[in-house]
Amino acid sequence: KDAIRELITEIAEDMDVEEDKITDEANLIDDVGLDSMALLEVLATMEKKFGVSIPESEFPNLTSIDKCTETVEKYLAEKA
């Protein structure tokens, strides 16, 4: 979870998002202010970093750090 939080925080900081807006439950679009391109970057980076393949059908579910963490854990478990 910490690794995913760091990843999203880094991407958000690159977009000049205030770090205090980034919480585990914050909506990445509504609260943090990421756009769809930034979310695609998050998805691609998570796949590379954790060695998982996340289908695009999961994309609408990746709304917070908590949800991203759950999704990565789910696909890591399937891979194991």
Secondary structure, 3 states (H helix, E strand, C coil): CHHHHHHHHHHHHHCCCCHHHCCCCCCCCCCCCCCHHHHHHHHHHHHHHHCCCCCHHHHHHCCCHHHHHHHHHHHHHHHC
